[in-house]
Amino acid sequence: MRTIRTRHPRNFATLLMLDSGVLSWKDTEREIEGPALCFWPAHDRPRLQTGAGAQMKILGLSESLLADALGAKAESVHLRMLVEHPFDVGLSDANRVLKVNALLDWFQTELTDPEARSPMSLAAYLRIVLIQALRVHRPDPADGALEKTSILRRFRHLVELHYRDHWLVPQYAEELGVDYDRLHRICKRETRRSPAELVHERLTAEAKARLEKTGHPLKKIASDLGFADATRFSHFFKRRTEMSPGAYRAVVSRPEGDNLAELKQGFSDWP
């Protein structure tokens, strides 16, 4: 067996396309047979081994790239839930294998071509790869997992619709027809965050995106995100990021620096 050593930064997620051979996931003592598409979030870097003759592609994904790939639509909830936990999906359909490999080849070409390297193109290729994985992914149905997943998915969908309305968690629970404590338990168990933390992360993610990608004044961003005024928005943003909105915008507008990737973190779950 040969140990696989990933070389991307520790705060990057791992995407692996196993074209052929067997992959051993040492943390779970599982064996994955190719062709298969595998993913591990940044907080869950795997220890992997392969047998002789295995062929694979490995990508490291920054949080900002992953966030752009997931998007900010209500339908993106399914992709976000997919990448919260490690997954591996067998690709038995030969046409699907060809599609995924072509997308990854285009991704690699875009990434290594200094005259290209378009973030929009990279995010688009990655989004389609993740959609391919989602279409064949089958979560473990044991121990009521499907029911919990359904509640969590519905909650996340409601958050996408109403985070700008600043709904309180009891409002979400009432709309879902579950009590607050049950919603809290499901979110903590499945995402390691409370319902309120998930709502605040989504709001913070949108604030970061608008500060980074638009030139809108703080007053407009605050209004668009449902805050009564720019002062309340600034207080919220600083509590979440330890930076004022203006300071954050100033830093992310600079050329890429050592601390920029870290600043853009904080919304791996919600882009």
Summary of the structure (lengths in Angstrom):
residues: 271
radius of gyration: 19.7
end to end distance: 37.4
largest distance: 61.4
contacts: 812
relative contact order: 0.11
helix: 54%
strand: 14%
